Amino acid sequence: MGYTRRHGIFLVILHLVSNTPVMASNPKPNFVLLLADDLGIGDIGCYGNDTIRTPNIDRLANDGVKLTQHITAAPMCTPSRAALITGRYPMRSGMATCGERFVLRWIGVSGGLPPNETTFASLLQKQGYSTGFIGKWHLGLNCESSNDHCHHPLNHGFDYFYGLPHTLVYECGGVNILDAHLQAQLKLLTQLMAFAVMTLVIVRYSNMLTISRNLILYSALFTVLFFITWYLKYGFTQHWNCIILRNHEIIEQPMKMERIASQMVREAQQFIERNKNAPFLLIVSFLHVHIPLVTTKAFTGKSKHGPYGDNVEELDFMVVFFVSGSVVNTINNAGLKNNTMIYFASDHGGHLEVKEGELQTGGWNGIYRGGKGMAGWEGGIRVPGIFRWPGVIPSNVEIDEPTSLMDIYPTLVYLGGGDLPKDRIIDGQNLMPLLTKQKPHSEHEFLFHYCGLHLHAVRWHQKESGAIWKAHYVTPVFFPEGAVGCYNARFCACEGDCVLHHDPPLLFELSADPSESSPLDPHVDLYKTVLNRIKMAVAEHQKTVSEVPAQLCFLNNLWRPWLQPCCGTFPLCWCDKEDSNVTEILG
């Protein structure tokens, strides 16, 4: 009897060990997360593109696991990135789209990732990790003054930051697009003010009268308007939004677009070199392939997809430094090759509406409908997802199970030896049992697709049958009719007259119809059965949602001069403290 009991205990222990993901010799592995910006799932070779060359990303997938149903929590930059770094739906932290304010619009606003949010970086810090963030942040900077840095990466668990605290806009590339309308209005107003001043001067001097208070006032207004018009013409957005920080210090204002890619690769290599003797977390948040698609001469005109394809191929060349180039050599030379997990993804789908004249300069989302900013359609939320970890994660494996960018949070915390917060809901799931084939299915049964604060769609993974259903309650109105995109606006709206409410909801079986082209007939019994189950899940989910301060709404997204970082004398902000002799490794 005793032998049987001991034998049983041994079998139980053996079963537990065999179902635990294999870890590298060091119990605390290193993490390198590579996040592209606006990259469509159909833009790279391993996901079906045969016109744009991406051999290095393809090699990363061949050496690891490729996820085919990797889903973002939002189809826009700021909310998606907030969800990635907190493991939570963006409305839980107040980082959801608000009205027509889809993202943080300026550096000098008070909105941003709340200081009371706990990022996976802060949890890894507590486990002895050195944490670095290089590239695009776009989760806010200051709250009450130009240097309180309440939303700064260093206030959210990172030891080191080098990059763009905001996001790229056309002005960063020297093209004044956003300010053109305002320039025209101010130019007309300035001309009227100049006419008024000249009239007053002529009248006063012709009558030999003393210059009046009105003349002084009009002259002052004319001077101010002239300065504003001049500043707009030469790009105040470029000087105020397009800056590079190293930790809290402004390094470039405005940033030098032609050299930032090389600087980011250099910074990544130096961070790993400095921290090779301790476990580290490094996030490299690329500026590619967001507008204005600034590409070095070595890649300009080389692709078959115009400026966008050129930019994607340059992104792929940057990835080579993390696959087989100088960055991975630094990892290998430090003996970290088999103890470093590399993850590659995009923050959301490609931006379909981006055009220069008749030339489309946005991405391609493959067979999936919609794109950036288009609520719950697959094209805006289904993105590349690749993991590589030699000796732990198998190679050349494809996993066709629903996963989320929010899953990175619990996965990294688990591998780093930390504990998930108990005082808040974490919506992500630990991916290691799935990545190591210990479990056949994703832990996600339901995923909820929001557009701002509005629930637009719900995905149900019916594990028993293997079917994946998606119900659309609200969809954007596409323009022109029959198109797949909101070409009458920069982004599709989340509410109001620009959306359609579906009653009954549109229901698609994604496993059989991934392009969402043929909704199920609402009159069949299967439709009613599936929708009733989804309806129950929505009711349970909504019980967990509470109201929090909205970070992207008007007041928190309103530019304030006193929150604007400035190198030099405001408003003439300018400096270049970067080494001008930096080797252009991409040139």
C-alpha positions in Angstrom: 0.0 0.0 0.0 2.8 2.4 0.9 4.7 1.5 -2.3 1.5 2.2 -4.3 1.0 5.6 -2.6 4.7 6.6 -3.2 4.5 5.4 -6.7 1.3 7.5 -7.2 3.0 10.6 -5.8 6.0 10.1 -8.1 3.7 9.8 -11.1 1.9 13.0 -10.1 5.2 14.9 -9.7 6.4 13.5 -13.0 3.1 14.7 -14.7 3.5 18.2 -13.3 7.1 18.4 -14.4 6.3 17.2 -17.9 3.5 19.8 -18.2 5.7 22.7 -17.1 7.3 24.8 -19.9 11.0 24.0 -20.3 13.0 26.9 -19.1 16.6 27.9 -20.0 19.3 27.3 -17.4 18.9 30.9 -16.1 15.5 31.0 -14.4 15.2 34.7 -15.5 15.5 35.0 -19.2 16.1 38.2 -21.2 13.3 39.8 -23.3 13.6 41.7 -26.5 10.3 43.0 -27.8 10.2 44.5 -31.3 7.1 46.5 -32.1 6.4 47.9 -35.6 4.1 50.9 -36.1 1.1 50.6 -38.6 2.5 47.4 -40.2 -0.3 45.3 -41.8 -0.4 41.6 -41.4 -0.2 41.2 -45.2 2.9 43.3 -45.5 5.5 40.6 -44.7 6.5 37.5 -46.5 5.8 34.8 -43.9 2.2 36.1 -43.7 1.7 35.8 -47.5 3.3 38.9 -49.1 5.2 38.0 -52.3 6.1 41.6 -53.5 7.8 43.1 -50.4 11.1 41.4 -49.3 11.2 40.7 -45.6 13.8 37.9 -45.2 14.8 38.7 -41.7 11.3 38.8 -40.2 10.6 35.6 -42.2 13.7 34.0 -40.7 12.6 35.0 -37.2 9.3 33.2 -37.8 11.1 30.2 -39.3 13.2 29.9 -36.1 10.3 30.2 -33.8 6.5 30.3 -33.5 4.2 32.3 -35.8 0.8 33.3 -34.5 -1.9 33.6 -37.1 -4.6 35.0 -34.9 -2.7 37.6 -32.9 -5.1 40.4 -31.9 -4.6 44.0 -30.7 -6.9 45.5 -28.1 -7.5 48.6 -30.3 -6.9 49.5 -33.9 -5.1 52.8 -33.0 -1.6 53.6 -31.6 -2.2 55.0 -28.1 -4.9 52.7 -26.8 -3.2 49.6 -28.3 0.1 50.4 -26.7 -1.5 51.1 -23.4 -3.2 47.7 -23.5 0.1 45.9 -24.4 2.1 47.4 -21.5 -0.7 47.0 -18.9 -2.2 43.7 -20.0 -5.7 45.4 -19.8 -8.3 46.7 -22.2 -7.5 50.4 -22.8 -10.8 51.7 -21.3 -9.8 50.2 -17.9 -6.9 52.7 -17.7 -8.8 55.6 -19.4 -6.6 55.2 -22.5 -9.5 54.5 -24.9 -10.5 56.7 -27.9 -12.7 59.6 -26.9 -15.0 61.1 -29.5 -12.8 62.3 -32.4 -9.7 62.2 -30.3 -8.3 58.8 -31.2 -4.8 59.2 -29.8 -2.7 61.7 -27.8 -2.3 64.6 -30.3 0.5 66.6 -28.7 3.4 66.2 -26.3 2.1 69.2 -24.4 -1.1 67.7 -23.1 -1.9 66.4 -19.6 -3.4 63.0 -20.8 -1.3 59.8 -20.6 -0.9 56.4 -19.0 -2.0 57.0 -15.4 0.8 56.8 -12.8 -1.3 54.2 -10.8 -1.1 51.7 -13.7 1.3 48.8 -13.2 3.2 47.9 -16.3 5.0 44.6 -16.8 8.3 46.6 -16.8 7.7 47.8 -13.2 7.0 44.2 -12.1 10.2 42.9 -13.8 12.2 45.8 -12.2 11.2 44.3 -8.8 12.6 41.0 -10.0 16.0 42.5 -10.7 15.6 43.3 -14.4 17.3 46.2 -16.1 14.5 47.7 -18.3 14.9 49.8 -21.4 12.6 51.4 -23.9 13.9 52.6 -27.3 11.7 54.3 -30.0 8.1 55.5 -30.0 6.3 55.9 -26.7 3.0 57.8 -27.4 1.6 57.3 -23.9 2.0 60.8 -22.6 4.7 62.8 -20.9 3.7 65.5 -18.3 0.8 66.2 -16.1 1.1 69.7 -14.5 4.5 71.1 -15.6 7.0 70.7 -18.5 9.3 68.5 -16.4 7.1 66.5 -14.0 7.3 63.5 -16.4 4.4 61.7 -14.7 3.6 59.7 -17.8 7.3 59.2 -18.8 8.6 55.7 -19.4 11.0 56.2 -16.4 7.9 56.6 -14.3 6.4 53.4 -15.6 9.1 50.8 -14.8 11.8 51.6 -17.3 15.4 52.4 -16.2 16.4 53.8 -19.6 14.5 55.6 -22.4 15.8 56.8 -25.8 13.3 57.9 -28.4 10.3 59.8 -29.5 7.9 60.5 -26.6 5.1 61.3 -29.0 4.5 59.9 -32.5 5.4 60.6 -36.1 3.4 63.1 -38.1 4.0 64.4 -41.6 5.7 67.5 -40.1 8.4 65.3 -38.7 9.5 64.7 -42.2 9.4 68.4 -43.1 5.9 68.3 -44.7 3.4 70.8 -43.3 0.1 68.9 -43.8 -1.7 69.2 -40.4 -1.1 73.0 -40.3 -2.1 73.9 -43.9 -5.7 75.0 -43.1 -4.7 77.0 -40.1 -1.9 78.6 -42.1 -4.4 79.8 -44.7 -6.7 81.3 -42.1 -4.0 83.1 -40.2 -2.5 84.4 -43.4 -5.8 86.0 -44.3 -6.2 87.4 -40.8 -2.7 88.8 -40.9 -3.3 90.5 -44.2 -6.5 92.1 -42.7 -4.6 93.2 -39.6 -1.8 94.7 -41.8 -4.4 96.6 -43.8 -6.0 97.9 -40.6 -2.6 99.0 -39.1 -1.6 100.8 -42.3 -5.0 102.5 -42.5 -4.6 103.8 -38.9 -1.1 105.0 -39.6 -2.2 106.9 -42.7 -5.2 108.5 -40.9 -3.2 109.4 -37.8 -0.2 110.9 -39.6 -2.4 112.7 -42.2 -4.2 114.4 -39.3 -0.9 115.0 -37.4 -2.4 113.3 -34.3 -0.7 111.4 -31.6 -0.5 107.6 -32.1 -3.4 106.1 -30.3 -3.6 103.2 -28.0 -5.5 101.3 -30.7 -2.6 101.7 -33.1 -0.3 100.2 -30.6 -2.7 97.3 -29.9 -3.2 96.6 -33.6 0.5 96.8 -34.3 1.2 94.3 -31.5 -1.5 91.9 -32.8 -0.1 92.2 -36.3 3.4 91.3 -35.0 2.1 88.3 -33.1 0.0 87.0 -36.0 3.0 87.5 -38.4 5.2 85.5 -36.0 2.6 82.7 -35.7 2.1 82.6 -39.5 5.9 82.4 -40.0 6.3 79.7 -37.3 3.5 77.6 -38.8 5.0 78.0 -42.3 8.3 76.6 -41.0 6.7 73.9 -38.9 6.0 74.5 -35.2 4.5 71.0 -35.0 8.0 69.7 -36.1 9.7 71.7 -33.4 7.2 70.9 -30.6 6.1 67.3 -31.3 9.1 65.7 -33.2 11.7 65.5 -30.5 14.1 62.9 -29.1 14.7 62.3 -25.4 17.4 60.4 -23.6 15.8 59.7 -20.3 14.5 63.2 -19.3 16.9 65.2 -21.4 16.0 66.6 -24.8 18.6 65.4 -27.3 17.2 66.6 -30.6 14.5 69.3 -31.2 13.4 68.8 -33.9 14.5 65.2 -34.5 16.7 64.3 -37.4 14.6 61.8 -39.3 17.4 60.7 -41.6 19.5 59.3 -38.7 17.0 58.1 -36.1 16.8 54.5 -37.4 20.6 54.1 -37.1 20.6 55.7 -33.7 17.9 53.3 -32.4 19.9 50.2 -33.5 23.0 51.6 -31.9 21.1 52.4 -28.6 19.7 48.8 -28.5 23.2 47.3 -28.9 24.6 49.6 -26.2 21.8 48.8 -23.8 22.4 45.1 -24.1 26.1 45.5 -23.8 25.6 47.6 -20.6 23.2 45.1 -19.1 24.5 41.7 -20.3 25.4 40.6 -16.8 21.9 40.9 -15.4 18.5 39.9 -16.8 17.1 42.6 -19.0 13.9 43.7 -20.8 14.4 45.8 -23.9 11.5 47.2 -25.9 12.4 48.5 -29.4 9.3 50.4 -30.7 10.1 51.2 -34.3 9.0 54.4 -36.0 8.6 52.4 -39.2 6.1 52.2 -41.1 4.2 55.2 -39.9 3.9 58.3 -42.0 5.8 60.2 -43.3 7.7 57.1 -44.4 11.1 58.7 -44.2 13.5 56.1 -45.8 17.2 56.2 -46.2 18.7 56.4 -49.7 19.8 52.8 -49.6 16.2 51.6 -49.6 14.4 54.4 -51.5 12.8 53.2 -54.8 14.0 49.6 -54.2 10.7 47.8 -53.5 7.7 47.0 -55.8 5.3 48.8 -53.5 6.4 52.4 -53.7 7.4 54.5 -50.6 5.5 52.2 -48.2 7.3 49.0 -49.5 10.6 50.8 -49.3 9.9 51.6 -45.6 8.8 48.0 -44.8 12.0 46.7 -46.4 14.1 49.1 -44.3 12.2 48.0 -41.2 13.2 44.4 -42.1 16.8 45.4 -42.4 16.6 46.9 -38.9 15.3 43.6 -37.7 18.4 41.8 -39.1 20.4 43.4 -36.3 18.2 41.5 -33.8 18.2 38.2 -35.8 21.8 37.9 -37.0 23.4 41.3 -36.9 25.3 43.4 -34.3 22.6 43.3 -31.6 22.2 39.5 -31.7 26.0 39.2 -31.8 26.2 41.2 -28.6 23.7 38.7 -27.1 25.6 35.7 -28.4 29.0 37.0 -27.3 27.6 37.4 -23.8 26.4 33.8 -23.8 22.7 34.8 -23.8 21.6 33.3 -27.1 19.5 30.5 -25.5 18.3 32.6 -22.7 16.8 35.5 -24.7 13.2 35.6 -26.0 12.6 37.8 -29.0 9.0 38.9 -29.8 7.9 40.7 -33.0 4.5 42.3 -33.6 2.7 45.4 -34.9 0.6 47.8 -32.7 -2.3 47.4 -35.1 -3.2 46.9 -38.8 -2.1 48.9 -41.8 -3.6 52.4 -42.5 -5.6 52.0 -45.7 -6.6 55.7 -46.1 -3.1 57.1 -46.3 -2.5 58.5 -49.8 -0.2 60.9 -51.6 -2.2 62.1 -54.5 -3.5 58.9 -56.2 -0.7 56.7 -54.7 -1.6 54.7 -51.7 1.1 54.9 -49.1 -0.6 52.7 -46.4 -0.2 49.1 -45.6 -1.9 45.9 -46.8 -3.9 43.7 -44.4 -4.1 40.6 -46.6 -7.5 39.0 -46.9 -8.8 40.7 -43.8 -11.4 43.4 -44.1 -10.7 47.0 -42.8 -7.6 48.5 -41.3 -6.2 51.1 -38.8 -9.0 52.8 -36.9 -11.8 50.6 -38.3 -13.2 49.3 -35.0 -13.6 45.5 -34.9 -12.9 44.5 -38.5 -10.0 42.0 -38.7 -7.8 44.2 -40.8 -7.3 46.7 -38.1 -6.7 44.3 -35.2 -5.2 41.1 -36.6 -1.4 41.6 -36.7 1.9 39.6 -37.0 3.0 37.9 -33.9 6.3 36.0 -33.8 8.2 34.4 -30.8 11.8 33.0 -30.9 13.5 31.4 -28.0 16.0 28.7 -29.0 15.8 25.6 -26.9 12.6 26.6 -25.2 10.1 27.5 -28.0 10.0 25.1 -31.0 11.0 26.4 -34.4 9.0 26.7 -37.6 5.7 26.3 -35.9 2.4 28.0 -36.7 -0.3 28.4 -34.1 -3.8 29.2 -35.3 -5.4 30.1 -31.9 -6.7 33.5 -30.7 -4.0 35.4 -28.8 -3.7 39.0 -27.8 -1.0 41.6 -27.4 -2.3 41.9 -23.8 -0.9 38.3 -23.3 2.7 39.7 -23.3 2.1 41.1 -19.8 1.3 37.9 -17.9 3.7 35.9 -20.0 6.7 38.1 -19.2 5.8 38.4 -15.5 5.5 34.6 -15.2 8.8 34.0 -16.9 10.5 36.8 -14.9 9.4 35.2 -11.6 6.9 38.0 -10.6 3.3 37.9 -9.5 0.4 39.5 -11.3 -1.3 42.4 -9.5 -4.2 41.4 -7.3 -5.9 44.8 -7.1 -6.9 45.0 -10.8 -8.2 42.9 -13.7 -5.5 41.6 -16.1 -7.2 40.7 -19.4 -4.2 38.9 -20.9 -3.3 35.2 -20.6 0.1 33.5 -20.1 1.1 32.2 -23.5 3.9 29.8 -22.5 1.7 26.6 -22.3 0.5 27.4 -25.9 3.9 28.4 -27.3 5.6 25.2 -25.9 2.7 23.0 -27.0 1.8 22.0 -23.5 -1.8 23.0 -24.2 -3.5 22.8 -27.6 -5.8 25.8 -27.2 -5.6 29.4 -26.2 -6.8 30.5 -22.8 -9.0 33.1 -24.4 -12.6 32.1 -24.8 -13.9 35.6 -25.5 -12.1 38.8 -26.8 -14.0 42.1 -26.8 -13.3 44.6 -29.5 -13.8 48.2 -28.5 -13.8 51.4 -30.5 -13.1 53.9 -27.7 -15.6 53.3 -24.9 -18.1 51.5 -27.3 -18.2 47.7 -27.7 -18.3 47.2 -31.4 -17.6 43.4 -31.7 -17.0 40.2 -29.7 -15.0 37.1 -30.7 -16.0 33.7 -29.3 -13.6 30.8 -29.5 -15.8 27.7 -29.3 -13.2 25.3 -28.2 -15.3 22.2 -28.4 -16.0 22.6 -32.1 -13.0 24.7 -33.0 -15.2 27.4 -34.5 -14.4 31.1 -34.0 -17.4 33.4 -34.1 -17.4 37.1 -34.3 -20.5 39.3 -33.7 -20.5 42.9 -34.9 -22.9 45.2 -33.0 -21.5 48.4 -34.6 -19.5 49.0 -37.7 -18.1 52.2 -39.4 -19.9 53.7 -42.4 -17.5 53.1 -45.3 -17.2 55.8 -47.9 -17.7 55.8 -50.8 -20.4 53.1 -50.7 -19.0 49.7 -51.3 -15.4 50.7 -50.3 -13.5 49.2 -47.4 -12.4 52.4 -45.6 -13.5 55.8 -44.4 -12.0 57.9 -47.2 -14.0 61.0 -46.2 -11.9 61.2 -43.0 -8.5 60.4 -41.6 -9.9 57.6 -39.4 -13.3 56.0 -39.0 -15.4 57.3 -36.2 -16.6 55.2 -33.2 -20.1 56.7 -32.7 -22.7 59.1 -34.1 -23.8 59.3 -37.7 -20.5 57.7 -38.9 -21.4 54.2 -37.6 -24.1 51.6 -38.3 -25.8 49.8 -35.4 -26.7 46.3 -36.3 -29.9 44.7 -34.8 -29.6 41.8 -35.2 -25.8 41.9 -35.1 -23.7 40.7 -38.0 -22.3 37.2 -37.2 -19.4 35.7 -39.0 -17.7 32.3 -38.5 -14.1 33.4 -38.8 -12.7 29.9 -39.0 -14.5 29.5 -42.3 -14.9 33.1 -43.4 -11.8 35.0 -42.2 -12.4 37.9 -44.6 -15.8 38.5 -43.0 -17.7 38.6 -46.3 -20.7 36.4 -45.6 -22.6 36.9 -42.4 -24.7 34.1 -41.0 -28.5 34.2 -41.6 -30.1 35.6 -38.4 -33.1 33.2 -38.9 -31.2 29.9 -38.5 -31.1 28.2 -35.1 -27.3 28.2 -35.0 -27.2 32.0 -35.2 -29.5 32.3 -32.2 -27.5 29.7 -30.2 -24.2 31.5 -30.8 -25.5 35.0 -30.3 -27.2 34.0 -27.0 -23.9 32.7 -25.7 -22.0 35.8 -26.8 -24.8 37.9 -25.2 -24.2 36.2 -21.8 -20.4 36.8 -22.1 -20.9 40.5 -22.8 -23.2 40.8 -19.7 -20.5 39.2 -17.5 -17.7 41.3 -19.0 -19.6 44.6 -18.6 -19.9 43.9 -14.9 -16.1 44.2 -14.7 -15.9 47.5 -16.4 -15.9 50.7 -14.2 -15.6 54.3 -15.1 -12.2 55.9 -14.9 -10.9 59.4 -15.9 -10.7 59.6 -19.7 -7.2 60.5 -20.7 -7.9 61.2 -24.4 -10.9 63.4 -24.1 -10.9 67.2 -24.9 -9.4 68.7 -21.7 -6.7 66.1 -21.2 -5.9 66.2 -24.9 -5.7 70.0 -25.2 -2.3 71.5 -25.9 -0.9 73.6 -23.0 2.1 75.8 -23.5 3.4 75.2 -19.9 3.5 71.4 -20.5 5.5 71.7 -23.7 9.1 70.4 -23.4 11.5 72.9 -25.0 15.2 72.8 -25.5 16.3 76.5 -25.5 14.0 79.5 -25.4 10.3 78.9 -25.8 8.7 79.0 -28.4 11.9 78.9 -30.5 12.8 75.4 -29.3 15.9 73.9 -30.9 18.9 71.8 -30.0 21.1 68.9 -31.3 23.1 67.2 -28.7 23.5 64.0 -30.6 26.9 62.9 -31.9 27.0 64.2 -35.4 29.6 61.6 -36.3 27.3 58.6 -35.6 27.8 56.0 -38.3 24.7 55.7 -40.5 24.4 51.9 -40.5 21.3 52.0 -42.7 22.8 54.5 -45.2 
